[in-house]
Amino acid sequence: MNKIKQLYKEYTSFEGSLFRYSLAFSLLLAIAPSLVVFAMMFNFALLKPALLINVMNMLHIPVVLFESIFDWFLNKEYDFIPSIVILCLSFWLASRSVYSFLLISANHEEVKIPKTVIRVQSIIMFIILAVMIVGSVVVASILSHILPLITAVLMVPIFVVMYRALSFRKRSLGFGLIGAVFSTAAIMVISFLSFLLIRRFTSYSNIYGPLASLVALLLVIYIISSVFYAGYCLNIVFDDYYEKEYMLPMKHKRFYALCERIYKKLPVKWD
């Protein structure tokens, strides 16, 4: 019962509410550049866009807003150098959602690292996450006959890796699992509920007209950001070092120390 109270306190705290809104806004800003990233990655890997569209449709994820944009980027031909420039810029913009979450984690774990270093880390993490998602889409399309099961099997390890990577401290082997299972189950339920409630039982189209899909998208983004943060809260609250994270050793301590020394020598600082 004490853990439940701590979880509720962590989730509904002033900082928690602020973090959820910040994460939702970051996810919203990351949508367009993320589409560019995935479209170009599919192009480079010579994969068909129908793979992603079919997986999203089978999971009842609305693709009305994304399909035409995704196809446009896929059908547009770029030279090699412009492609690299656009891809790098898109990674920079899309990784802001990861950067926002890393700032949340750094604040909670009382870690003092220059924001510029965290920004670089967020880009690296987003690149790894994007590769994992593209690989998961390919696997899910091959095993489409057992899609719900294979989706859950793929999502759990992705969430575990994500939650563990968000921590700046060395954690126990099981850290991230409880939040990953919760987030996977919640996302699966949300995908079906969004299909049932938004498409069948609500009058969004009558109220908002052509903006109905956009309003539904904004609602889903906020719910997903809340799920991500709830999973994060589960991980930290049910960890043995809750509110004692400062006792845990830092991960990649030498790397961060090197980055901090380099950062201090820079003539211009961006923090």
C-alpha positions as CSV (number, residue, x, y, z in Angstrom):
1,M,0.0,0.0,0.0
2,N,2.9,2.4,0.8
3,K,4.3,1.8,-2.7
4,I,0.9,2.7,-4.2
5,K,0.8,6.0,-2.3
6,Q,4.3,6.8,-3.4
7,L,3.4,6.0,-7.0
8,Y,0.4,8.3,-6.8
9,K,2.4,11.0,-5.2
10,E,5.1,10.8,-7.8
11,Y,2.7,10.7,-10.7
12,T,0.5,13.6,-9.5
13,S,3.2,15.8,-8.1
14,F,3.7,19.3,-9.5
15,E,6.9,18.2,-11.2
16,G,5.1,15.1,-12.5
17,S,2.3,17.0,-14.1
18,L,4.8,19.5,-15.6
19,F,6.9,16.6,-17.0
20,R,3.8,14.9,-18.6
21,Y,2.8,18.1,-20.4
22,S,6.5,18.7,-21.5
23,L,6.8,15.2,-22.8
24,A,3.5,15.4,-24.7
25,F,4.6,18.7,-26.3
26,S,8.0,17.2,-27.2
27,L,6.3,14.1,-28.7
28,L,4.0,16.4,-30.7
29,L,6.9,18.4,-32.1
30,A,8.8,15.1,-32.9
31,I,6.0,13.7,-35.1
32,A,6.9,15.4,-38.4
33,P,10.7,14.9,-38.2
34,S,10.2,11.3,-37.0
35,L,8.1,10.6,-40.1
36,V,10.9,12.0,-42.2
37,V,13.4,9.8,-40.4
38,F,11.4,6.6,-40.8
39,A,10.5,7.4,-44.4
40,M,14.2,7.9,-45.3
41,M,15.3,4.8,-43.3
42,F,12.7,2.7,-45.2
43,N,14.1,4.2,-48.4
44,F,17.7,3.4,-47.5
45,A,16.8,-0.2,-46.4
46,L,14.7,-0.7,-49.6
47,L,11.6,-1.5,-47.6
48,K,8.1,-1.0,-48.8
49,P,6.0,1.7,-46.9
50,A,3.1,-0.7,-47.0
51,L,4.9,-2.7,-44.2
52,L,4.5,0.2,-41.7
53,I,1.0,1.2,-42.9
54,N,-0.3,-2.4,-42.6
55,V,1.1,-2.9,-39.1
56,M,-0.5,0.4,-38.0
57,N,-3.8,-0.6,-39.5
58,M,-3.8,-4.0,-37.9
59,L,-3.1,-2.4,-34.5
60,H,-6.0,0.1,-35.2
61,I,-3.6,3.1,-35.1
62,P,-5.1,5.9,-37.1
63,V,-2.9,6.6,-40.2
64,V,-5.1,9.2,-42.0
65,L,-2.7,12.0,-41.1
66,F,0.5,10.1,-41.6
67,E,0.0,8.0,-44.8
68,S,0.0,10.7,-47.4
69,I,3.0,12.5,-45.7
70,F,4.9,9.2,-45.4
71,D,4.3,8.4,-49.0
72,W,5.3,11.9,-50.1
73,F,8.7,11.6,-48.5
74,L,9.2,8.1,-49.8
75,N,8.4,9.0,-53.4
76,K,10.6,12.1,-53.3
77,E,14.2,11.5,-54.6
78,Y,17.1,13.2,-52.9
79,D,20.8,13.2,-53.8
80,F,23.1,11.6,-51.3
81,I,24.4,14.7,-49.5
82,P,20.9,16.4,-49.2
83,S,19.6,13.1,-47.9
84,I,22.3,13.0,-45.1
85,V,21.7,16.6,-44.2
86,I,17.9,16.2,-44.0
87,L,18.3,12.9,-42.1
88,C,20.7,14.5,-39.5
89,L,18.4,17.5,-39.1
90,S,15.4,15.3,-38.6
91,F,17.2,13.2,-36.0
92,W,18.1,16.4,-34.2
93,L,14.5,17.6,-34.1
94,A,12.9,14.2,-33.5
95,S,15.2,13.4,-30.6
96,R,13.7,16.3,-28.5
97,S,11.2,13.9,-27.0
98,V,14.0,11.7,-25.7
99,Y,15.9,14.8,-24.5
100,S,12.8,15.9,-22.5
101,F,12.7,12.5,-20.8
102,L,16.4,12.5,-20.1
103,L,16.0,15.9,-18.4
104,I,13.2,14.4,-16.2
105,S,15.5,11.5,-15.3
106,A,18.5,13.7,-14.6
107,N,16.4,15.9,-12.3
108,H,15.0,13.0,-10.4
109,E,18.4,11.2,-10.0
110,E,20.1,14.4,-8.9
111,V,22.6,14.2,-11.8
112,K,24.7,17.2,-12.7
113,I,25.6,16.9,-16.4
114,P,25.7,19.7,-19.0
115,K,22.6,19.8,-21.1
116,T,24.6,19.8,-24.2
117,V,26.0,16.4,-23.3
118,I,22.4,15.1,-22.6
119,R,21.3,16.5,-26.0
120,V,24.0,14.5,-27.8
121,Q,23.0,11.4,-25.8
122,S,19.3,11.9,-26.7
123,I,20.3,11.9,-30.5
124,I,22.2,8.7,-30.1
125,M,19.4,7.1,-28.2
126,F,16.8,8.1,-30.8
127,I,18.9,6.7,-33.6
128,I,19.1,3.3,-31.8
129,L,15.4,3.5,-31.0
130,A,14.5,4.2,-34.6
131,V,16.6,1.3,-35.8
132,M,14.8,-1.0,-33.3
133,I,11.4,0.2,-34.4
134,V,12.1,-0.3,-38.1
135,G,13.4,-3.8,-37.3
136,S,10.3,-4.5,-35.2
137,V,8.0,-3.4,-38.0
138,V,9.8,-5.8,-40.4
139,V,9.5,-8.7,-38.0
140,A,5.8,-7.8,-37.2
141,S,4.9,-7.7,-40.9
142,I,6.5,-11.2,-41.5
143,L,4.6,-12.6,-38.5
144,S,1.3,-10.7,-39.1
145,H,-0.9,-13.7,-38.4
146,I,0.1,-13.4,-34.7
147,L,0.4,-9.6,-34.7
148,P,-0.9,-8.8,-31.2
149,L,1.3,-11.4,-29.6
150,I,4.4,-10.6,-31.6
151,T,3.8,-6.8,-31.0
152,A,3.7,-7.4,-27.2
153,V,6.8,-9.6,-27.4
154,L,8.7,-6.9,-29.3
155,M,7.5,-3.9,-27.3
156,V,8.5,-5.2,-23.9
157,P,12.2,-5.5,-24.6
158,I,12.2,-2.1,-26.4
159,F,10.6,-0.4,-23.4
160,V,13.0,-2.2,-21.0
161,V,16.0,-0.9,-23.1
162,M,14.4,2.6,-23.3
163,Y,13.7,2.9,-19.5
164,R,17.2,1.5,-18.6
165,A,18.8,3.9,-21.0
166,L,17.0,6.8,-19.5
167,S,18.6,6.2,-16.2
168,F,22.0,7.8,-15.5
169,R,22.7,5.4,-12.6
170,K,23.7,1.8,-12.6
171,R,20.6,-0.2,-11.9
172,S,19.7,-3.8,-11.0
173,L,19.2,-6.3,-13.8
174,G,15.4,-6.2,-13.4
175,F,15.1,-2.5,-13.5
176,G,12.7,-1.3,-16.2
177,L,10.7,-4.6,-16.6
178,I,7.7,-3.6,-14.5
179,G,7.3,-0.3,-16.4
180,A,7.9,-2.0,-19.7
181,V,5.1,-4.6,-19.1
182,F,2.7,-1.8,-17.9
183,S,3.5,0.5,-20.9
184,T,3.1,-2.4,-23.4
185,A,-0.2,-3.5,-22.0
186,A,-1.5,0.1,-21.8
187,I,-0.4,1.0,-25.4
188,M,-2.1,-2.2,-26.7
189,V,-5.3,-1.3,-24.8
190,I,-5.2,2.3,-26.0
191,S,-4.7,1.3,-29.6
192,F,-8.0,-0.8,-29.5
193,L,-9.9,1.8,-27.3
194,S,-8.9,4.6,-29.7
195,F,-10.4,2.6,-32.5
196,L,-13.6,1.8,-30.7
197,L,-14.2,5.1,-28.9
198,I,-13.0,7.6,-31.5
199,R,-14.2,5.9,-34.6
200,R,-17.4,4.3,-33.4
201,F,-18.8,5.8,-30.3
202,T,-17.8,9.5,-30.3
203,S,-19.0,12.4,-32.4
204,Y,-15.6,14.0,-33.0
205,S,-16.2,14.3,-36.7
206,N,-19.6,16.0,-36.1
207,I,-18.1,18.5,-33.6
208,Y,-14.7,19.2,-35.1
209,G,-15.3,18.4,-38.7
210,P,-12.0,18.1,-40.7
211,L,-10.1,18.7,-37.5
212,A,-11.4,15.5,-35.9
213,S,-8.3,13.5,-36.7
214,L,-6.0,16.2,-35.4
215,V,-8.0,16.5,-32.1
216,A,-7.9,12.7,-31.7
217,L,-4.2,12.7,-32.4
218,L,-3.5,15.3,-29.7
219,L,-5.6,13.4,-27.2
220,V,-3.7,10.1,-28.0
221,I,-0.3,11.9,-27.7
222,Y,-1.2,13.1,-24.2
223,I,-2.4,9.7,-23.2
224,I,0.7,8.0,-24.5
225,S,3.0,10.5,-22.8
226,S,1.1,9.8,-19.5
227,V,1.6,6.1,-20.1
228,F,5.3,6.5,-20.7
229,Y,5.7,8.6,-17.5
230,A,3.5,6.2,-15.5
231,G,5.8,3.4,-16.5
232,Y,8.8,5.5,-15.5
233,C,7.2,6.1,-12.1
234,L,6.6,2.4,-11.6
235,N,10.2,1.7,-12.3
236,I,11.6,4.2,-9.9
237,V,9.1,3.7,-7.1
238,F,9.4,-0.1,-7.0
239,D,13.2,0.1,-7.1
240,D,15.1,-0.5,-3.9
241,Y,16.8,2.8,-4.2
242,Y,13.8,5.0,-4.5
243,E,14.6,8.5,-3.3
244,K,18.1,7.2,-2.6
245,E,19.3,7.3,-6.2
246,Y,22.3,9.4,-5.3
247,M,23.8,6.3,-3.6
248,L,24.0,4.5,-6.9
249,P,27.1,4.8,-9.0
250,M,27.0,6.7,-12.3
251,K,26.9,4.9,-15.6
252,H,29.7,5.8,-18.1
253,K,31.3,8.0,-15.4
254,R,34.5,8.5,-17.4
255,F,32.7,9.4,-20.5
256,Y,30.6,12.1,-18.7
257,A,33.7,13.4,-17.0
258,L,35.5,13.7,-20.3
259,C,32.5,15.4,-21.9
260,E,32.3,17.8,-18.9
261,R,36.0,18.7,-19.3
262,I,35.6,19.4,-23.0
263,Y,32.4,21.4,-22.3
264,K,34.2,23.6,-19.8
265,K,36.9,24.5,-22.4
266,L,34.3,25.6,-25.0
267,P,34.4,29.3,-25.7
268,V,30.6,29.4,-26.0
269,K,28.3,27.4,-23.8
270,W,24.7,26.5,-24.8
271,D,23.3,25.6,-21.3
